[in-house]
């Protein structure tokens, strides 16, 4: 009951899926069921190859998983992304300040070479 309510509220849209996978089987055994895996929530879903449709969720298909059961969550947090985006304007500002200082020092050197130096105050 609680699981159903939570799925309705915080449901994974399953937009990032692997390609359809059919486990390799030994000669004389029936082939395994084709499935896809959601890369966000690691659920596996049956896959109908003929109609190219995703079916119902299934248990772990076999021992060699596409994704391990205990995978870590993505490390991209909102704070990290915001800090990464915020550093770009700061880098541009620092670059422009340094280039202005560099130009001013070049102008000063050129004026000193030409003898147009200003008297000291």
N, C-alpha and C positions, 0 to 999 in steps of 0.2 A: 504494500500500500504506500509506504513512505517512498520507496524507490520509484514508483509510478508518478507520484506527485513531484518529486525532485526532477525526474526526466522531463515532465511537462514544463517546469520552470527553467531549469538549467540544462537544456538539451544540446547535445553536440550535433551540429548540422551535417557531419560526416562529409565535408567537402574535399578533404585531402585524403584520397584513397590510393592504395598501391594498385599496380596492374593486377589483373586476375592471375591467381596462382593455383596450379594443380600439382599436388605433391607427387614426386616420383615414386613409383611403386615397383616392387620386385616382380619378376616373371611368375605368373600363376596366381597373383593376388589381384583383387579388383582395384581399379584406380581410385584415388582419393577424390573427395569432393572439391570442386573449384571454389575458391573463396577470394575475397579482397579484405584488406585491413585498413581501418581508419587510422591515419597517422597522428591524429590529435588525441583520440581517446583509447586507441589500441584495441578496439573491438573488431572481431572478425565477422564477416557477413558472407552467407552463401551467395554464389554468383551463378546466374544462368547464362551459359555461354551461347546458347542458341538465340535467346531473346536479348542478350546483353543487358540484363537487369540485375540489380542488387536485391538479394532476398532478405530473409530474416536473420537476426544475429545468431551465431552458432558459438559453441564452446570452442576452446582452443583446438584447432584442427588436427595437429599432430605435435610430436615432440620437438621438431625443428621449426621454431616459430620465426615468422618474419620479423617481429619485434618481440623482445623479451617481455615477460609479464611485468617486471618491475623496472620499467624504463623511467628515467628522470624526466621531469617536466621541462619544457623549453625554458632557457635561461633569459629570454628576452622579456624583461619586465617593462612596464610603462615608464618607470623612473629611468631605467637605463637608456631607453629609446629617447626620452625627453632630454637627458643629459647629452646624449650623442648629437641630437639635432641642435641643441643650444651651443655646442662648441664650434659649430661651423661659422656663425656670425662673429663669434669672438675671435676666431682665427683670421677671418677677413679683416676685422677691425685692427688687430695687431699687425697684420701684414701691411695695411695702408699706413699706419703710424710709422712703422719702420721704413717704408719706402719714402715717406715725406722727410724723415730725418736724414736718410741717405742722400736724397736730392739736395737738401739744404747744406749738408756737409760738402758735397761735390761742388756746389755753387761757391761756397766759402773758399775751398781750395783753389778753384779757378780764378776767383777774384784776387786771391793772394798771389798767384803766379803772374797775373797781369799787372800787379802793382796798384790795384784799385782798393787796397785795404783801407778800412775805416780807422780813424785815429781812436786810440783807447780812451775811454771815458773816465 
